[in-house]
Amino acid sequence: MKRKFSYHEDLMERLKKPKYAVSYLNEAFQDEDRRVFLLALRDVVEARGGMSQFARRAKIPRISLYRILSREGNPEIKSLDNLLKPMGLCLRVASVNQLESTHLRRAA
């Protein structure tokens, strides 16, 4: 019999794949509410070993990591960069036209 996965388990498995994590974070970043991106980043951290393990890898105190990724978190760009680098990711700026063409290609 086939094992059923919960949505959360499926998401955690998908977020282990770098391309999926990048797409997930980019979509969350487009939301008007900045907390959506922080929650998405928290999902990616969870999928890649959890807060404690990631805090050690990123050389960030665990309590700071929880604070940064909380609903009330308001991280500086440097803090985000410090979180993304250990995941092999980085922040980048793109033109609106470039973003729109990427969304159109994905929708097709």
C-alpha positions as a Markdown table, in Angstrom:
| # | Residue | x | y | z |
|---|---|---|---|---|
| 1 | Met | 0.0 | 0.0 | 0.0 |
| 2 | Lys | 1.2 | 3.5 | -0.9 |
| 3 | Arg | 2.3 | 5.7 | 2.1 |
| 4 | Lys | 0.4 | 9.0 | 2.3 |
| 5 | Phe | 2.3 | 12.1 | 2.8 |
| 6 | Ser | 1.0 | 15.2 | 4.6 |
| 7 | Tyr | 1.3 | 18.5 | 2.8 |
| 8 | His | 4.1 | 19.5 | 5.3 |
| 9 | Glu | 6.1 | 16.4 | 4.8 |
| 10 | Asp | 5.8 | 16.8 | 1.0 |
| 11 | Leu | 6.9 | 20.5 | 1.3 |
| 12 | Met | 9.9 | 19.6 | 3.4 |
| 13 | Glu | 11.0 | 17.0 | 0.9 |
| 14 | Arg | 10.7 | 19.4 | -2.0 |
| 15 | Leu | 12.5 | 22.2 | -0.2 |
| 16 | Lys | 15.6 | 20.1 | 0.1 |
| 17 | Lys | 16.0 | 20.6 | -3.7 |
| 18 | Pro | 17.8 | 23.9 | -4.3 |
| 19 | Lys | 15.8 | 24.8 | -7.4 |
| 20 | Tyr | 12.5 | 24.3 | -5.6 |
| 21 | Ala | 13.7 | 26.3 | -2.6 |
| 22 | Val | 14.7 | 29.2 | -4.8 |
| 23 | Ser | 11.3 | 29.2 | -6.5 |
| 24 | Tyr | 9.5 | 29.0 | -3.2 |
| 25 | Leu | 11.5 | 31.8 | -1.7 |
| 26 | Asn | 11.1 | 34.0 | -4.8 |
| 27 | Glu | 7.3 | 33.6 | -4.8 |
| 28 | Ala | 7.2 | 34.4 | -1.1 |
| 29 | Phe | 9.3 | 37.5 | -1.6 |
| 30 | Gln | 6.7 | 38.8 | -4.1 |
| 31 | Asp | 4.1 | 38.9 | -1.4 |
| 32 | Glu | 3.2 | 42.4 | 0.0 |
| 33 | Asp | 3.5 | 41.0 | 3.6 |
| 34 | Arg | 7.2 | 40.7 | 4.4 |
| 35 | Arg | 6.3 | 38.0 | 7.0 |
| 36 | Val | 5.4 | 35.6 | 4.2 |
| 37 | Phe | 9.1 | 35.6 | 3.0 |
| 38 | Leu | 10.4 | 35.1 | 6.6 |
| 39 | Leu | 8.0 | 32.1 | 7.1 |
| 40 | Ala | 9.1 | 30.7 | 3.8 |
| 41 | Leu | 12.8 | 31.1 | 4.8 |
| 42 | Arg | 11.9 | 29.4 | 8.0 |
| 43 | Asp | 10.4 | 26.4 | 6.1 |
| 44 | Val | 13.6 | 26.1 | 4.0 |
| 45 | Val | 15.7 | 26.1 | 7.2 |
| 46 | Glu | 13.5 | 23.4 | 8.7 |
| 47 | Ala | 13.8 | 21.3 | 5.6 |
| 48 | Arg | 17.5 | 21.5 | 5.7 |
| 49 | Gly | 18.1 | 20.2 | 9.2 |
| 50 | Gly | 16.2 | 22.6 | 11.5 |
| 51 | Met | 17.1 | 25.7 | 13.4 |
| 52 | Ser | 19.7 | 24.3 | 15.7 |
| 53 | Gln | 21.7 | 22.6 | 13.0 |
| 54 | Phe | 21.4 | 25.5 | 10.6 |
| 55 | Ala | 22.4 | 28.0 | 13.3 |
| 56 | Arg | 25.6 | 26.1 | 13.8 |
| 57 | Arg | 26.3 | 25.9 | 10.1 |
| 58 | Ala | 25.5 | 29.6 | 9.6 |
| 59 | Lys | 27.5 | 30.6 | 12.8 |
| 60 | Ile | 24.5 | 32.5 | 14.1 |
| 61 | Pro | 23.3 | 32.1 | 17.7 |
| 62 | Arg | 20.2 | 30.0 | 17.6 |
| 63 | Ile | 18.1 | 32.5 | 19.6 |
| 64 | Ser | 19.1 | 35.2 | 17.0 |
| 65 | Leu | 17.9 | 32.8 | 14.2 |
| 66 | Tyr | 14.6 | 32.3 | 15.9 |
| 67 | Arg | 14.2 | 36.1 | 16.4 |
| 68 | Ile | 15.1 | 36.9 | 12.7 |
| 69 | Leu | 12.7 | 34.3 | 11.3 |
| 70 | Ser | 9.8 | 35.1 | 13.7 |
| 71 | Arg | 6.6 | 36.8 | 12.6 |
| 72 | Glu | 7.9 | 40.0 | 14.1 |
| 73 | Gly | 11.3 | 39.6 | 12.6 |
| 74 | Asn | 12.8 | 42.5 | 10.7 |
| 75 | Pro | 16.2 | 41.3 | 9.5 |
| 76 | Glu | 18.7 | 43.6 | 7.9 |
| 77 | Ile | 20.0 | 42.7 | 4.4 |
| 78 | Lys | 23.3 | 41.5 | 6.0 |
| 79 | Ser | 21.4 | 39.1 | 8.2 |
| 80 | Leu | 19.5 | 37.7 | 5.3 |
| 81 | Asp | 22.7 | 37.3 | 3.4 |
| 82 | Asn | 24.2 | 35.4 | 6.3 |
| 83 | Leu | 21.2 | 33.1 | 6.4 |
| 84 | Leu | 21.1 | 32.4 | 2.6 |
| 85 | Lys | 24.9 | 31.8 | 2.0 |
| 86 | Pro | 25.1 | 28.5 | 3.9 |
| 87 | Met | 22.1 | 27.3 | 1.8 |
| 88 | Gly | 24.0 | 28.2 | -1.4 |
| 89 | Leu | 21.6 | 31.1 | -2.1 |
| 90 | Cys | 21.9 | 34.8 | -2.4 |
| 91 | Leu | 19.7 | 37.9 | -2.8 |
| 92 | Arg | 19.5 | 39.5 | -6.2 |
| 93 | Val | 17.8 | 42.4 | -7.8 |
| 94 | Ala | 15.9 | 41.9 | -11.2 |
| 95 | Ser | 13.9 | 44.2 | -13.4 |
| 96 | Val | 10.2 | 44.0 | -13.2 |
| 97 | Asn | 10.1 | 43.0 | -16.9 |
| 98 | Gln | 12.5 | 40.1 | -16.2 |
| 99 | Leu | 10.3 | 38.9 | -13.3 |
| 100 | Glu | 7.2 | 39.2 | -15.5 |
| 101 | Ser | 8.8 | 37.2 | -18.3 |
| 102 | Thr | 9.9 | 34.5 | -15.9 |
| 103 | His | 6.4 | 34.2 | -14.5 |
| 104 | Leu | 4.9 | 34.0 | -18.0 |
| 105 | Arg | 7.3 | 31.2 | -19.0 |
| 106 | Arg | 6.5 | 29.2 | -15.9 |
| 107 | Ala | 2.8 | 29.6 | -16.5 |
| 108 | Ala | 3.0 | 28.4 | -20.1 |
